[in-house]
Amino acid sequence: MMNRQYSSGSSRTDRKTIEKNRREQMKALFSKLKSLLPHQSSREVASLPDELDKAVNYIKKLQINLEKMRKKKDSLMRVAKIIKNNNAGFVGGLNDGGLKSPQIEIRELGSALQVVLITRLDCQFMFRESIRVLDEEGADIVNASFSVVEDAILHIIHSKIGESAPTAVAARVSERLRSL
């Protein structure tokens, strides 16, 4: 009988020790998670579920930001590729004569239209004309940006076109821009 009680007591002690170790490990992991989150200046102590909700929301926010940055990186990589590919249009490189003619690339992305225009520094009218054509075709300009690369300007225009016939609008815009 005595062996049974000793065995039962030992088993109970083992379970208590295991549970205590588990709690300590969870506490250490939670502390590590909390240290990775932005510091909250709130003086009140949040409950464990609230802290975990904050962690989940913060991770989701980071995932969204990461996806935005990946898209931006992809866009910049496409621009770099365009510049690299258009170096063939330069006579003797960027500083020795510049572009032979403006380069235009148009991408239809569903109801969005992206116009990439590479011009010489003295061809600013191409940008204005591109904006005018997009406006006349009913496109709403969402964003327009530019970068100067030596003696060339890279313009990127993002616009939203109507849902009814985006392919037709994109084709008209492309035809009109290429005729400039």
N, C-alpha and C positions, 0 to 999 in steps of 0.2 A: 504494500500500500504506500509505503513511504517513498519508494522509487517513483510511483506514479505522480504523487504530489510534487516531488522534486522536478520530475520531467515536465509536468504541466506548468510549474512556476518558471522553469527555464525557458519553455516555449513562449510563455507570456512575456518574459523579459526580452527574449529575442525579437518578438513582434514589436514591443515598445521601442527597442533600440532601432529596429529597421524603420519604423514610422518616424522616429525622431530624426534619423539621418535623412529620410525623404523630405521632411519639412525643412530641415536646414539646407538641403540641396535646392529645394524650390525657392526658399528665401534668397539664397545666393544668386540663383538664376534671375529672379525678379529684380534683385538689386542691380545685377549686370544689365538687364534690359532697361531699367529706369535710368541708368547712367548713360545709355546711348540716346536717350530722348532729349529734346531741347528742355532746358531748365524752365520750370514754371515758377513765376514769382508769387504765386498764390500762397498765402500763409496757412490756409486751411489744408488739412491732411485729407487727401482723396482716398476713397476706399480702393481695395484691390481691383474689383471689377471696373471701376472708373478709370484707374490707371491703365488697365489692360485695354479698355476702349480707346483711350488716348493713344496708346502704342499702335493699335490697329489702324486708327485714323491717320496717324503720322506715317506709317508704312505705306498706306494707300496713296497718300499725298506724294511721298517719295517716288512711288511707282509711276504716277501720272507725270511728275516732273521728269523722270527718267525717259519716259516715252516721248515727251515733248522735245527733250534734248536729242534723243536719237533721230527724230524727224528733222530737227534743225541740222544735225550733223550730216544726215543723208542729203539734205538740200544743199548744204555747203560743199559736200563732196561732188554733187552734180555740177555745181557752179565751177568748182575747180577743174572738173573734167571738161566742161565747155570751154573754159579759158585755155586749157591745155590743147584741146582739139582745134581751137580757133587760132592758136599760134601759127598754124600752117597758113592762115590768111594774112599773117604779118610778113612784110617784106624785110628780111634781114633782122628780124626780132622786133621787140616793142619799141626800142629807142631809135631804130634806123629807118623810120618811114611810117610806122603805124599800120593800121588796118587798111586793106584795099577797099573794103566796103563794110557797112554795118552788118553785123550778124544778128539774126533773129531766130529764136527758137520758141515755139508755142506748144504748151502742153495742156491738154484737156484732162481734168481730174473730176469727172462727174459734172456737177454744176459749177465747178471752179475752173478758172482759166489762169494759167501762169505764163507770162510773157517774159522771156529773157532776151535782153537787147544789149549787144556789145557794140559801142561806137567809139569813134575818136573823140578827143576832148572838144574839138570844134564842131561836133555834130549834135549839139543839144536839142535841135529842133526835132530829132527823131523821137526823143522821149516825149516831148509835148504832143507830137503827132500820134504816137502810140496811145497816149492817154485820151486824146480826142477821138480816135477811132473806136476805142473800147467804149467810151461814153456814148457815141452815136449809135453803136450797136446794142445799147441797153445794158451793158455790163456795169456793175457797181464795183468801183475800185475799193478793195479791202485794205491793201497795203502796197506801198511802193518804196523800194530802197535802192541804193546804189553803192558801188565801191569803185574807187579809182585804182587802177593797176597800171603803173607807169604812165603811158600816154593814151590809155584806153579807159572807158567807163563801162562798168557792168551794171545794168539796170535790171531789177527784178520787180515785176508788177504782178500782184495777186489780185484777181477780180472774181466776182460771183456773177454768173450768167443765169438767165431765166431757166426754169425747170422744163418749159414746154419743148424746146428743141435745142438743147445745148450743143449738139454736134453741128447743126446748121450754123448757129451763131459763131462757133469756134472756127468753122471753115471760112465764113465771111471775114471774120477778123483776121485770120491767117492770110487770106488772099489780099485784103486791103493793106495789111502791114508789109507784106512782101513787095507790093507794088510801089511803096514809098521810095 
